[in-house]
Amino acid sequence: QVHLVESGGGLVQAGGSVRLSCAASGRTFSTSTMGWFRQTPGKGREFIAAISWAGSSTVYAEAVKGRFTISRDNAKNTVLLQINTLKPEDTAVYYCAARTPGFGIATREEGYTFWGRGTQVTVST
């Protein structure tokens, strides 16, 4: 079992940066692929990025490549999402998710077993 809590969201100006953090509890975190998704009202969750359990592999959605960076610190049970050059279309609730331990990177929502409650990022113009 993995319990996830996101933080770091808020109101940010366009062009600025924000760093989202996901704190995980549970003994299996260090062997779990982690992902970030986002959701806007009326839409399903959109894959943003994923990182392998060791942090050696990362995958990004095409729409965020170059501006988003996912990283993890297994010693601190934390996954980070750095977002630079924020755009109004980045406004969304951002969710952290964990796969069942032992599975590789996935880009679909269905591939993730554990989810946080999300943190709101609002980008103002």
Beta strands, then each sheet from edge to edge (+ up, - down):
strand 1: 3-7
strand 2: 10-13
strand 3: 18-25
strand 4: 34-39
strand 5: 46-51
strand 6: 58-60
strand 7: 68-73
strand 8: 78-83
strand 9: 92-98
strand 10: 114-115
strand 11: 119-124
sheet 1: 1+ 3- 8+ 7-
sheet 2: 2+ 11+ 9- 4+ 5- 6+
sheet 3: 2+ 11+ 9- 10+
end
